[in-house]
Amino acid sequence: MKIQFDHQTFSLQEYGGISRYFAVLQDYLKNKEGMGVDAGVLVSRNHYLPDSTFPLPAKWGRALVSRSRTYSFNKRYTKFLLEKNRFDVFHPTYYDAYFLPYLKRPFVLTVHDMTHELFPEFFPQNDPFITYKREVIEKADHIIAISTATKKDLQDIYGVHEGKISVIHHGLYKINGSDEAEPVLPARFILFVGARNGYKNFSRFITACASLLREDRDLRVICAGGGRFNLAERELLHRNRLTAAVVQMQVNDSRLKNLYEKATLFVYPSLYEGFGLPLLEAFHNNCPVAVSDTSCFPEVGGDAVVYFDPYVPEDILRAIKALTADKELREKLSLKGQNRLRYFALEDCMRKTMDVYKNLAGTDKH
C-alpha cells in the first residue's frame, strides 16, 4: 500500500507542529513492511524533512527555487504525481483544495482545529482559505480529528457525520537535547511558547500578571519563538513597565527543551486550540502547567494542570500565583504530567492512522 502526501505544510513551514506531525508520520510509515510513502515535495527548507526525502538533491532544489516560488513549484509537482495515480490513499498536509480535480483515489484529511471558523475576527475577511477548508472537509473520504473537541466542532459547524471522523490524538514527539552551549536563564521564569497573535491571548496574559512581575522582581517571562516583539507588544510591555521583565528568545528544539526543564511553570492562555501539543512537551520535561479551561485543554491536561478562565485576567493571575508560590503543588503536577503522557503514546497515533489508510485503500472514489 502506498500513501501519497503533498507539499503544502512543507512549502509553508520551516518549523511548526503540523509539518513535524507529517514528517514523523512519513518516517514511521517508511519503516513499516508493505508500506510505501511519497512526500510529494521537490524542494523544501523544512527542518524536519531529511534530504533523502527529495527526488532531486536537496541543495540543488534550494539553490534553484526561491522561497517565494517554493509553494507554486511544489504544487505543480504534486499535480503531476496525482495525475500519475500510482498510490492507494492521498493525505494532503493542509487545506488548499487545488488537488480535487486531479484526484482519482480516496483521501483522508487531518483537521487540526477550527480556529478560522470559531474566531473569524482574527483573520482576513476575504481570505479564500476558509472556503478551501470547507470544500476539502466536505469532499474528504475520511477525516482525522486530533481531539474529541475538534470532532465536536466539525459536527457542530459543518455537520460532518459521526462515521466519517476518527479521533486520533497526537503522540509526543520527543525533543532531544544537544551539546551546544545554552544561554544563561533567569533563576525563576514563566514560559510562553509560540505565536502570540489574536486568539493566543498574549496581551491578556501580560495584563493579568503585570502586577505580580512588578512586585516579584526575580520573576521573569520568557517567550520562546513567535518572532520578535512587534510594535504593539513593545508598547504593551512599556505601558506595564515590563520591558526588562519579559523577553523573547529564538529557539531550536534543544533550547526549547532546556526552557521547559528550567521554567518555574509553562502558561498556555490560548482561547482555543485543536489539541495543544505544548502540554505534552511540558509534561515530558517535568514542567508544571497553567492552562485555559477551554476547547481541548481539559481533554489533554486532565488533572495534571491548573486551569483558569482565559477571558478573566484575575483568574489567569490566580493560577499563576498558585504555581509560583507553591513548590509542593508544582512537584505534584509534574508527577501527574508524567502519568498523563501514557494516554498520548506516539505509537498509538501512528498505528491508528495506518488503520485509517488500510480501511480506505482499494475503495472506489465516489
C-alpha positions as CSV (number, residue, x, y, z in Angstrom):
1,M,0.0,0.0,0.0
2,K,1.3,3.4,-1.0
3,I,0.4,6.7,0.7
4,Q,0.8,9.9,-1.3
5,F,1.2,13.1,0.7
6,D,1.5,16.6,-0.7
7,H,3.8,19.6,-0.3
8,Q,1.6,22.2,1.5
9,T,2.9,22.3,5.0
10,F,6.4,21.6,3.9
11,S,6.3,24.5,1.5
12,L,4.8,26.8,4.2
13,Q,6.8,25.9,7.3
14,E,10.4,25.6,8.2
15,Y,9.4,24.7,11.8
16,G,5.9,24.0,13.2
17,G,3.6,21.5,14.7
18,I,1.8,20.5,11.6
19,S,4.9,19.9,9.5
20,R,6.5,17.9,12.4
21,Y,3.4,15.7,12.6
22,F,3.5,14.8,8.9
23,A,7.3,14.3,8.9
24,V,7.1,11.9,11.8
25,L,4.1,10.1,10.3
26,Q,6.0,9.6,7.0
27,D,9.1,8.4,8.8
28,Y,7.1,5.9,10.7
29,L,5.4,4.6,7.5
30,K,8.7,4.2,5.7
31,N,9.8,1.7,8.3
32,K,6.6,-0.5,8.1
33,E,6.7,-3.6,5.9
34,G,4.3,-3.3,3.0
35,M,4.0,0.5,3.2
36,G,5.2,3.0,0.6
37,V,5.4,6.7,1.1
38,D,5.8,9.7,-1.2
39,A,6.1,13.1,0.4
40,G,5.1,14.9,-2.8
41,V,7.9,17.5,-2.3
42,L,10.6,18.6,-4.8
43,V,12.1,21.4,-2.7
44,S,11.6,22.5,0.9
45,R,13.5,24.3,3.7
46,N,11.6,22.4,6.4
47,H,13.7,21.4,9.3
48,Y,12.0,18.0,9.8
49,L,12.4,16.6,6.3
50,P,15.7,14.6,5.8
51,D,17.5,15.3,2.5
52,S,16.7,11.7,1.4
53,T,13.0,12.7,1.1
54,F,13.6,14.7,-2.1
55,P,13.8,13.1,-5.6
56,L,16.4,15.8,-6.5
57,P,19.5,16.6,-4.5
58,A,18.1,18.9,-1.7
59,K,20.9,21.5,-2.2
60,W,20.1,21.9,-5.9
61,G,16.4,22.5,-5.2
62,R,17.1,25.1,-2.6
63,A,19.6,26.9,-4.9
64,L,17.3,26.8,-8.0
65,V,13.9,27.7,-6.4
66,S,13.5,30.8,-4.3
67,R,11.4,30.9,-1.2
68,S,8.7,32.9,-2.9
69,R,8.3,30.3,-5.6
70,T,8.5,27.2,-3.5
71,Y,4.8,26.8,-3.0
72,S,3.8,27.1,-6.6
73,F,6.7,24.9,-7.8
74,N,5.8,22.1,-5.4
75,K,2.1,22.4,-6.2
76,R,2.8,21.7,-9.9
77,Y,4.8,18.6,-8.8
78,T,2.0,17.3,-6.6
79,K,-0.5,17.7,-9.5
80,F,1.9,15.7,-11.7
81,L,2.0,12.9,-9.1
82,L,-1.7,12.8,-8.7
83,E,-2.2,12.5,-12.5
84,K,0.2,9.5,-12.5
85,N,-2.2,7.9,-9.9
86,R,0.4,5.5,-8.6
87,F,-0.8,5.3,-5.0
88,D,-3.7,4.0,-2.9
89,V,-4.6,6.8,-0.5
90,F,-3.9,10.5,-0.6
91,H,-3.2,12.5,2.5
92,P,-3.0,16.3,1.9
93,T,-1.0,18.2,4.5
94,Y,-3.2,21.2,4.7
95,Y,-6.4,22.6,3.3
96,D,-5.7,24.0,-0.2
97,A,-8.3,22.4,-2.4
98,Y,-6.1,22.5,-5.6
99,F,-5.9,18.7,-5.8
100,L,-9.6,17.9,-6.0
101,P,-9.8,18.0,-9.9
102,Y,-6.8,15.6,-10.2
103,L,-7.7,13.0,-7.6
104,K,-8.9,9.5,-8.6
105,R,-8.2,7.8,-5.2
106,P,-9.7,8.2,-1.7
107,F,-8.2,10.9,0.5
108,V,-8.1,11.4,4.2
109,L,-7.8,14.8,5.8
110,T,-6.4,15.7,9.2
111,V,-8.3,18.6,10.7
112,H,-6.1,20.3,13.3
113,D,-8.5,22.9,14.6
114,M,-11.5,25.1,13.7
115,T,-9.9,28.4,14.7
116,H,-10.8,30.2,11.5
117,E,-14.5,29.2,11.8
118,L,-14.8,30.0,15.6
119,F,-12.6,33.1,15.7
120,P,-13.1,34.8,12.3
121,E,-12.3,38.2,13.8
122,F,-8.7,37.3,14.0
123,F,-8.3,36.5,10.2
124,P,-8.6,38.5,6.9
125,Q,-12.2,38.7,5.9
126,N,-11.6,38.0,2.2
127,D,-9.1,35.1,2.7
128,P,-10.1,32.2,0.4
129,F,-8.7,29.7,2.9
130,I,-11.9,29.2,4.8
131,T,-13.7,28.2,1.5
132,Y,-10.9,25.8,0.6
133,K,-11.1,24.2,4.0
134,R,-14.9,23.7,3.8
135,E,-14.5,22.2,0.4
136,V,-11.9,19.6,1.4
137,I,-13.8,18.7,4.6
138,E,-17.0,18.1,2.5
139,K,-15.1,16.1,-0.1
140,A,-12.8,14.0,2.2
141,D,-13.5,10.3,2.3
142,H,-12.4,10.3,5.9
143,I,-11.3,12.8,8.5
144,I,-8.9,12.5,11.3
145,A,-9.7,14.9,14.2
146,I,-6.8,15.4,16.6
147,S,-9.2,15.7,19.6
148,T,-12.7,14.9,20.6
149,A,-13.2,18.7,21.0
150,T,-12.2,19.2,17.3
151,K,-14.5,16.3,16.3
152,K,-17.4,18.1,18.1
153,D,-16.5,21.4,16.3
154,L,-16.6,19.6,12.9
155,Q,-20.0,18.2,13.7
156,D,-21.4,21.4,15.0
157,I,-20.1,23.7,12.3
158,Y,-20.2,21.5,9.2
159,G,-22.5,18.7,10.2
160,V,-19.9,16.0,9.4
161,H,-21.3,12.6,10.0
162,E,-20.1,10.6,13.0
163,G,-18.9,7.7,10.9
164,K,-16.7,9.9,8.8
165,I,-14.5,11.0,11.7
166,S,-11.8,9.2,13.6
167,V,-10.4,10.9,16.7
168,I,-6.6,10.2,16.8
169,H,-4.8,12.2,19.5
170,H,-1.3,13.4,18.8
171,G,1.5,11.5,20.4
172,L,4.5,13.0,22.0
173,Y,7.3,13.9,19.5
174,K,10.3,13.8,21.9
175,I,12.7,16.8,21.8
176,N,16.3,15.8,22.1
177,G,18.9,17.9,23.8
178,S,22.3,18.8,22.3
179,D,25.8,19.6,23.4
180,E,25.7,23.2,22.3
181,A,26.0,25.9,24.9
182,E,22.7,27.1,26.3
183,P,22.0,30.8,27.2
184,V,22.1,31.9,30.8
185,L,18.5,31.9,32.1
186,P,16.8,33.6,35.0
187,A,16.5,31.6,38.2
188,R,12.7,31.8,38.0
189,F,10.6,32.4,34.9
190,I,7.3,31.8,33.3
191,L,7.5,30.2,29.9
192,F,5.2,31.2,27.0
193,V,5.7,29.2,23.8
194,G,5.0,30.0,20.1
195,A,2.8,32.6,18.4
196,R,1.3,35.4,20.4
197,N,-1.3,36.9,18.0
198,G,-5.0,37.1,18.3
199,Y,-6.6,34.0,20.0
200,K,-3.2,33.1,21.5
201,N,-4.2,35.7,24.2
202,F,-0.8,37.0,24.9
203,S,-1.9,40.6,25.7
204,R,-4.4,39.5,28.3
205,F,-1.8,37.2,29.9
206,I,0.6,40.1,30.2
207,T,-2.0,42.3,31.6
208,A,-3.0,39.6,34.1
209,C,0.5,39.0,35.5
210,A,1.8,42.6,35.3
211,S,1.3,43.4,38.9
212,L,3.0,40.1,40.0
213,L,6.0,40.7,37.8
214,R,6.4,44.3,39.2
215,E,6.2,43.0,42.8
216,D,8.4,39.9,42.3
217,R,11.5,41.4,40.7
218,D,13.2,38.0,40.4
219,L,10.4,36.5,38.3
220,R,10.6,36.9,34.5
221,V,8.6,35.8,31.4
222,I,10.4,34.2,28.5
223,C,8.6,34.0,25.2
224,A,10.0,31.1,23.2
225,G,9.7,31.6,19.4
226,G,6.9,33.5,17.8
227,G,9.2,36.1,16.3
228,R,10.5,39.4,17.8
229,F,8.0,41.6,19.7
230,N,6.0,43.8,17.3
231,L,5.3,47.4,17.9
232,A,2.0,46.8,19.7
233,E,3.6,44.2,22.0
234,R,6.5,46.6,22.8
235,E,4.0,49.3,23.7
236,L,2.1,46.8,25.9
237,L,5.2,46.0,27.8
238,H,6.3,49.6,28.1
239,R,2.9,50.7,29.5
240,N,3.0,48.0,32.1
241,R,6.7,48.8,33.0
242,L,7.7,45.3,32.0
243,T,10.3,45.9,29.2
244,A,13.0,44.3,31.3
245,A,10.9,41.5,32.8
246,V,9.6,40.0,29.5
247,V,12.0,38.8,26.9
248,Q,11.7,36.9,23.6
249,M,14.1,34.2,22.5
250,Q,14.5,32.4,19.2
251,V,14.8,28.7,19.9
252,N,15.5,25.4,18.3
253,D,14.3,22.1,19.6
254,S,17.2,21.7,22.0
255,R,16.8,25.2,23.5
256,L,13.0,24.7,23.8
257,K,13.6,21.5,25.8
258,N,16.0,23.4,28.1
259,L,13.5,26.1,28.7
260,Y,10.8,23.6,29.6
261,E,13.2,21.9,32.0
262,K,14.2,25.2,33.8
263,A,10.9,27.0,33.8
264,T,9.0,27.6,37.1
265,L,5.9,27.0,35.0
266,F,4.6,26.9,31.5
267,V,1.5,29.1,30.8
268,Y,-0.9,28.4,27.9
269,P,-3.5,31.1,27.9
270,S,-4.9,30.4,24.3
271,L,-8.6,30.9,23.8
272,Y,-8.7,27.9,21.6
273,E,-6.5,25.0,20.3
274,G,-7.3,21.8,18.4
275,F,-5.0,19.8,20.6
276,G,-2.3,21.8,22.4
277,L,0.9,19.7,21.8
278,P,3.0,22.0,24.1
279,L,1.1,20.5,27.0
280,L,2.7,17.1,26.2
281,E,6.1,18.8,25.8
282,A,5.8,20.4,29.2
283,F,4.7,17.1,30.8
284,H,7.7,15.3,29.3
285,N,10.1,17.8,30.7
286,N,8.6,17.9,34.2
287,C,7.3,21.5,33.7
288,P,4.2,22.5,35.8
289,V,1.4,23.9,33.6
290,A,-1.3,26.6,34.0
291,V,-3.7,26.5,31.1
292,S,-7.0,27.7,29.8
293,D,-10.1,25.7,30.7
294,T,-11.5,25.9,27.1
295,S,-11.7,23.7,24.0
296,C,-9.4,20.6,24.1
297,F,-7.3,21.5,27.1
298,P,-9.3,19.5,29.8
299,E,-9.2,16.5,27.4
300,V,-5.4,16.6,27.1
301,G,-4.5,18.1,30.5
302,G,-6.7,16.0,32.7
303,D,-5.9,16.6,36.4
304,A,-2.2,17.4,35.7
305,V,-2.6,21.1,35.3
306,V,-4.0,24.2,36.9
307,Y,-6.9,25.7,34.9
308,F,-8.0,29.3,34.5
309,D,-10.6,31.2,32.5
310,P,-8.6,32.8,29.7
311,Y,-11.1,35.7,29.4
312,V,-10.7,36.8,33.0
313,P,-7.3,38.4,33.9
314,E,-7.9,37.9,37.6
315,D,-8.3,34.2,37.1
316,I,-5.2,33.9,35.0
317,L,-3.3,35.7,37.8
318,R,-4.8,33.4,40.4
319,A,-3.5,30.3,38.6
320,I,0.0,31.7,38.0
321,K,0.3,32.8,41.7
322,A,-0.8,29.4,42.9
323,L,2.1,27.7,41.0
324,T,4.8,30.3,41.6
325,A,4.1,30.2,45.4
326,D,3.7,26.5,46.0
327,K,6.7,24.2,45.3
328,E,4.8,21.2,46.5
329,L,2.0,21.8,44.0
330,R,4.5,22.2,41.2
331,E,6.1,18.9,42.1
332,K,2.7,17.1,42.4
333,L,1.7,18.4,38.9
334,S,5.0,17.3,37.4
335,L,4.4,13.8,38.5
336,K,0.8,13.8,37.3
337,G,2.0,15.2,33.9
338,Q,4.4,12.2,33.5
339,N,1.4,9.8,34.2
340,R,-0.7,11.8,31.7
341,L,1.7,11.0,28.9
342,R,0.7,7.4,29.0
343,Y,-2.5,8.4,27.2
344,F,-0.7,10.0,24.3
345,A,1.8,7.5,23.0
346,L,3.2,8.3,19.6
347,E,3.0,4.6,18.6
348,D,-0.8,4.7,19.2
349,C,-1.2,7.8,17.0
350,M,0.8,6.2,14.2
351,R,-0.9,2.8,14.4
352,K,-4.4,4.3,14.4
353,T,-3.6,6.5,11.4
354,M,-2.3,3.5,9.5
355,D,-5.5,1.7,10.3
356,V,-7.4,4.6,8.6
357,Y,-5.3,4.2,5.5
358,K,-5.9,0.4,5.4
359,N,-9.7,1.0,5.6
360,L,-9.6,3.4,2.7
361,A,-7.2,1.6,0.4
362,G,-8.9,0.0,-2.6
363,T,-12.2,1.7,-2.1
364,D,-13.9,3.3,-5.1
365,K,-13.6,7.1,-5.4
366,H,-17.2,8.3,-5.2
